Amino acid sequence: MRAGEPLTLVDFDGYDHHAVHTGHLERVLRDLARIVEHEFVLAAMITHGPLVRAANLG
């Protein structure tokens, strides 16, 4: 994959976080009403590195 190209992660129990949280991964990780599925953790790690924390996503 080349830098800047879109990447789509598909999971059977995920949801469209762009529609619910306007695409912000920090909001996904802080949303206590929903379970944080592995695709969101993987997306955060791909985008922000392997030691990502919710505080680093804002």
C-alpha positions as CSV (number, residue, x, y, z in Angstrom):
1,M,0.0,0.0,0.0
2,R,1.3,3.5,-0.9
3,A,1.2,6.4,1.5
4,G,-2.0,8.5,1.1
5,E,-4.1,5.7,-0.4
6,P,-7.3,4.8,1.4
7,L,-7.5,1.6,3.4
8,T,-10.8,-0.1,4.2
9,L,-11.2,-2.4,7.2
10,V,-14.3,-4.6,7.1
11,D,-15.6,-6.4,10.2
12,F,-18.9,-8.2,10.7
13,D,-19.7,-6.5,13.9
14,G,-18.2,-3.0,13.3
15,Y,-20.2,0.1,12.5
16,D,-19.7,3.2,10.3
17,H,-17.8,5.5,12.7
18,H,-17.7,8.2,10.1
19,A,-21.5,8.5,10.4
20,V,-21.7,8.1,14.1
21,H,-18.5,10.0,15.3
22,T,-17.7,12.0,12.2
23,G,-14.7,9.8,11.6
24,H,-12.8,10.6,14.8
25,L,-11.1,7.5,16.3
26,E,-10.8,9.3,19.7
27,R,-14.6,9.5,19.9
28,V,-14.9,5.8,19.0
29,L,-12.5,4.8,21.8
30,R,-14.1,7.1,24.4
31,D,-17.7,6.1,23.5
32,L,-18.9,4.1,26.6
33,A,-22.1,3.2,24.9
34,R,-20.4,1.0,22.3
35,I,-17.8,-1.7,22.4
36,V,-14.5,-0.8,20.8
37,E,-14.0,-3.6,18.3
38,H,-10.6,-4.7,17.0
39,E,-11.0,-2.9,13.7
40,F,-11.0,0.5,15.4
41,V,-7.9,-0.4,17.5
42,L,-6.1,-1.6,14.3
43,A,-7.1,1.6,12.4
44,A,-5.7,3.7,15.3
45,M,-2.5,1.7,15.3
46,I,-2.1,1.9,11.5
47,T,-2.8,5.7,11.6
48,H,-0.9,6.7,14.8
49,G,1.6,3.9,15.5
50,P,1.6,0.8,17.7
51,L,1.6,2.6,21.0
52,V,-1.5,4.7,20.4
53,R,-3.6,5.9,23.3
54,A,-7.0,7.6,23.2
55,A,-5.3,10.8,24.4
56,N,-3.1,10.9,21.3
57,L,-6.0,10.7,18.9
58,G,-7.5,14.2,19.5
